[in-house]
Amino acid sequence: MPSLLQNGAEIRENYLSPSQCEVLLEDLENYKASYQLPLIERFEAGRSLRYRVIDGDRILRALPRVVTLYREVLNLVRQLEPKLEPLSNHTAGLNVNFTPPGGEYRWHYDRNSVTAVLFLNSVKGGEIEMYPHYRMYLRRWKDTVFQRLCDSALRRLTRFARPLVVEPSPGRMVLMRGDRCLHSVRRVEGAVERVSIIMSFDPPGRTFLSEGALDSYLYSKNAAPGRDPNYRG
């Protein structure tokens, strides 16, 4: 299988069996029965953010099987890049996303180097749409308005490129270079919510200047900046 470093993204079929997915889904349904998850809605041009989430701090306290999965996937991604670590920001490092009917996830790049997305169920719609290796990455200027301008220019050019589209299926996992791969989630159709586990990895010592603002934007219903705070410029 080609390396993730070569392709920018790859799909691992049947990373978990359907029965393993069912066990995790049961854990998550039990959690939802005890804790109300707010609906996060941030309206943006083209594709908005509309979903419910269990952040990493809550997962570490209450969902041990998801934590074990995170450790197992870390061992896998270290085969591709040995120096990767879980994010030091526990809130963002491990998430469970529930995308309801009509929900979607806005176009973005991740703050971290490598992201794994594991689907736990099948739904109509809700595909990941992505453009691997599709960024002029400015490194030490990555948190500035200059990066935003480059990213905006590339967004406008996607009409001339063919995306990689991945349908949700139980046990299917997507590995991607999150900070180099432009990606989003298409609108979920039908009556079933889309459930996925998001696992994030980075080299040790990596910093992200907009950490607090982005966490508030993604994990709470608090008032947020008028635009996605992936950039502080």
N, C-alpha and C positions, 0 to 999 in steps of 0.2 A: 504494500500500500504506500503511495507517495507520502512524503512527510508533510505535516502541517506547515512547516516552514517554507515548503515549495509552493503549495497551493493557496495558503491563506485561510482555507476552510476545508473541512472534510466531514463526512457523515459516517457514524458508526451505527449500523443496524443491529437491533437486538442486544444493545448493551445490557438492558435488563429484560427478563422474561415478562410476559403478561401477568403472571401470578405475582412476581415481585412488584410490579407496578400497582397491582391491586392492594397489596399490603401497605404501600406508601400512601395510596389514595385514601385508604381507611384511616390511617393515622391523621391525615390532613382533614378529613371530614370530622373526625372527633375533635380536632383542635378548633375548627370553625364553629362547632356546636357550643364550645365554651368561651370563645373570644370573638367579638364582633370585629370584622375587618372593614375599615372604611374604604369607600370607593374613591380612588385617586383619579381626578380628571384635570388634565391640562390641555387646553385647546391650542392647536398649532396648525399652520397652513399645511395642506397636503395630507397629513396623517397625525392624529392627536394621540394623547396618552389617556387611556381609560382602562383601569384594571384594579384589582385588589392584590395585596402583597403581604406575606409574612417575611419580615426582615431577619437578617442573620442573628441579631441579638436574641430575638424570640425563639428562633429555631434552636440555638445553642442551649436554651433553657428547657425546651419542651419537646423536641422532636429528635431523639437520639438516632433513629434510623436514617434520617436525612443527613445528620452530621457524619455518620459512618460512611454514607455514600460519598460525601465531599472528600473524605480522606482517601477513599478508593480511587476516585477520579484524579486526585492529586498524583497518586502513583502512576496513573496512565499518562498524564500530561508531562510528568518528569521524564518519561521515556522520549518525549519529543524535545524537551528543553529542561535539562536537569536542575537548573537553578531556580525554577519557579517556586513560589510560596503562596499559601492562601493570603488574601488581602489582610493587612493589619487592621483595616477598618471592618470590624465584624458585621456591622449593619449592612454594608454593601457586598461583602464577600460571598454570602450565601443567601439566596432568596427563593421563595416559592411564589410564583405568579399565578393568579386566577384571572383569566381574561373572560369576562362575561359575554353573552350574546350582544353584538353591537360594539364590543370593546376592541381596542387595537393598541399598538405601541409605536410611538413616533420614531421617525428616522433619526439615527444617532450613531456615534461611535462610542465605544466603551472607554472608561477611564483606565482600564487595565489591559495588560498585554494579551492574555489568553482567556477566553470565556467558553464554558461548556453549557449547553442548553439541553436538558433531558426532558422529553415529552413523556407524560404519564397516561395520556388518553388521546383518542381520535376525536376530532370535531370537524364540522363543515367550515371551511375558511380557516383563518388563524395561521396561515403559512408564514414561516420566516422568509422574508425577501431580502437578499443580500448581494453586495458587490464586493467580493474579497479583493484584498490588495488595491483598494480604491481610495487612496488618500495621499496627499502631499503632506507628509508628517514633518512638522517643524521642530520637533524635539524640544529644546529649551524654550521655544516660543509657543509651545502647544497650548498654553492656557491664555493666549492673547487674542486680540481682535484679528491679528494677521492670520492665525489658524482658522478663525471663523470665516474670513473672506475666501481663503482657499477652499474650505469645505463647501461653502455656499456655491462657489463656481462649479465644483465637481457635481454637486446635487443637480444643477441645471443641465448637466451633460448626461445624466442617467438615461434620458430619452433615447440616446444613441447606443446604449450598452444593454446587454442581455443579463438580467439578474439570475442568480441561483435561487431557486424557490424550493423550500423544504416543507412538506406537509406534516402535520402532527400525527404521530403514530406511537402507541405504547412501547417504551423501551428504546426508541430511536434517539440518538444523541448527536448534536451538532457541536463540533469543536471549531473555533475560529480565532483568528488574530483580532481580538475585539477592538483594539485601538487603531487598526488599519482597515477594518471591514465596515463599510456603511451598511446598516441593516435596520429592519423594522419588522413589525408583525401586522399582517393584513387583518382586516375586520373579521371577527368571528361571526359566522352565520348560524342559523338554526337555533336550538333551544338548550344546547349543552355548553357549559363553560370550558375553556381550554386551561389545562393545568400543566405547568412546567416547573422544573427546578433549574435555577440559574446559579452556576458556580464560577467564581472569578479568581484568577491567579495572576501574580506579578513577580518580577524580580524583587529581591529584598531591598528595602530602602527607597523604593519609588514613592514620590510625593505627588499630590494633586491639589492645586491651590484652591480650587472651588469646592472642596470636599463637603463642608457644612451646608452650603447653599444647595448643592445637588442632592444631598441626602434629604433635606427638607422637601425639595421639589418632588422626589420620587417616592418617599415613604410616609408622608403626612398630608393632611388637608390644610396645612398652614398656608397663609398668603405667600406667594412665591414671586420672583422677578417676572417681568413681562415676557421674558424669553428663557429658553432652556439655559441654565447656568453652567453648561459645560465649559464656558469661557468666562473669565472675569473681566475681559475688555469691554 
